[in-house]
Amino acid sequence: MARVSVFGLGYVGAVTAACLADAGHEVVGVDVNPVKVDMMESGRAPVLEPRLEGLVEKGRRACRLRATTNASSAVHESDVSFICVGTPSLHSGRLDLSSVARSCEAIGDALRPKKEFHWVVTRSTVLPGTAKSMIIPTIEAASEKRAGVDFAVCSNPEFTREGCAVADFLNPAITVLGADDPLHLVPLRDLYGKTSGQVFETSLGVAEMVKYVCNAFHALKVTFTNEIASLCSQLDVDARAVTRVFTADTKLNISKAYLDPGFAFGGSCLPKDVRALAYCGKQLDLDLPLLRAILPSNQAHLERAVEAVLATKRKRIGVLGLSFKPGTDDLRESPSVQLIKRLLGEGCDVQVWDKDVSLGRLAGSNRQFIQDEIPHIGARLSTDLESVVSQSEIVVVGTNSLNDEALLATVRPDQLIIDLRAPLPRAASVGTAADHMPGVYQPALSMRQ
Ligand SMILES: NC(=O)c1ccc[n+]([C@@H]2O[C@H](COP(=O)([O-])OP(=O)(O)OC[C@H]3O[C@@H](n4cnc5c(N)ncnc54)[C@H](O)[C@@H]3O)[C@@H](O)[C@H]2O)c1
């Protein structure tokens, strides 16, 4: 069984401490607030949360749970310290990390004379990079010890909801364990060995980011549903009935569909229908900022691709993919068409490859669209991949219809690839080589930062 200290006895820390004690670990809670410490010491829950009081009382009786204001003794009596202190917003929206910094200083001070290796695990919600830029340096400065040598810093974000936090802790959907050296996760693997749900071992940055992505997505879902419900109400449509049908589609709606990072959306339906809904709201005098923001956000994503190309200062561009998605020759509102139009407007010489698009076959509104958007597209379009790539200084990949092997077989080391299909971390695209594509620079992979 592990020896654990938990810094911060609020909603997250009190639940973490009580649940770990209930699982048989030896837990000491630390808080700067003596009232919370006294409550836990006397077997009462320091925050109101269903089932918590019972677990605290049980932990106290079993002598597996205690609390103190003395950070140093807690660090010395434990091997793993969880940081669960608050990270509120400052007036500007910036995160207030002062409690995290003070916890790190206290842990670092306590580590100075400590001989044994120690693990520090961030459970507080902090932005990606905080472990490296603030938590590790603060502990190193206070302890005069080295991260990775004398202590390890891990990230284990908290996904519980107030009101059912104990139940969520005991039955999580996911558990995320982040560290830049997988060996640092050994005690966390033991602590969470019996947990239900999927356990993800990942880097510090991914673990820190996942928490924000979850909360941003939850907030997005609420506001989206409320805007739709407001629109329904004005249109005299039953919003609950709409939601019931909408959520029943687990293939496209409540699913992983459309959640792969990639290029902007387009096509004959999504832009048109989003535009119509936003306009409908406007006519009804209904403010729907989220729905109104969808097309500008998509346009901003497209502009980042344009900027990535222009930043290279190279003019001969090969764009791979013209239709709005693989397997179709529908060009209407294709983001590639918009990209090409923008690049031509900036004086670039653009050649285009798309295996599915043959101008002779296009008809109706599709043909009209491309003729209106790029009148001389015929002279630029080819189904010969090698010929388009060989003439280009930059190859812009905007289609999933081409796999990496086929791409790598055609590009030369002196060419640049801008891959709009899958962004890589910025570090992977800096320099002249990305690991999986030797000799090829991929500037656009950083454009989503
Ligand atoms: N509340 C939630 O449901 C929830 C869920 C997931 C993640 N989180 C995140 O977890 C973190 C904690 O949230 P919370 O709601 O438990 O906060 P909270 O405000 O309820 O509790 C924070 C506790 O930390 C204590 N504290 C402050 N500085 C300290 C220090 N230097 N040493 C020891 N204790 C100190 C405070 O006295 C307080 O008791 C935040 O980053 C939050 O965003 C919260």
The ligand as a Gaussian input file, in Angstrom:
#p B3LYP/6-31G(d) Opt

LIG

0 1
 N      -14.243000      21.156000      -8.069000
 C      -14.261000      20.225000      -8.981000
 O      -15.233000      19.498000      -9.163000
 C      -13.060000      19.999000      -9.849000
 C      -13.083000      18.964000     -10.794000
 C      -11.947000      18.727000     -11.546000
 C      -10.821000      19.513000     -11.394000
 N      -10.822000      20.541000     -10.490000
 C       -9.591000      21.306000     -10.320000
 O       -8.961000      20.843000      -9.125000
 C       -8.347000      21.924000      -8.445000
 C       -8.922000      22.068000      -7.052000
 O      -10.282000      22.402000      -7.140000
 P      -11.205000      22.415000      -5.862000
 O      -12.584000      22.692000      -6.362000
 O      -10.959000      21.202000      -5.057000
 O      -10.634000      23.706000      -5.097000
 P      -11.064000      24.244000      -3.655000
 O      -10.977000      25.717000      -3.731000
 O      -12.352000      23.598000      -3.219000
 O       -9.943000      23.681000      -2.705000
 C       -8.622000      24.103000      -2.765000
 C       -8.017000      23.871000      -1.384000
 O       -6.631000      24.116000      -1.466000
 C       -6.216000      24.735000      -0.238000
 N       -4.912000      25.357000      -0.448000
 C       -4.633000      26.541000      -1.061000
 N       -3.301000      26.747000      -1.058000
 C       -2.735000      25.682000      -0.435000
 C       -1.395000      25.320000      -0.139000
 N       -0.366000      26.100000      -0.490000
 N       -1.173000      24.170000       0.511000
 C       -2.211000      23.367000       0.872000
 N       -3.500000      23.659000       0.604000
 C       -3.764000      24.809000      -0.038000
 C       -7.363000      25.689000       0.068000
 O       -7.356000      26.093000       1.413000
 C       -8.569000      24.810000      -0.298000
 O       -9.013000      24.054000       0.794000
 C       -8.555000      23.148000      -9.340000
 O       -7.447000      23.267000     -10.197000
 C       -9.774000      22.793000     -10.136000
 O       -9.823000      23.490000     -11.351000
 C      -11.918000      20.775000      -9.722000

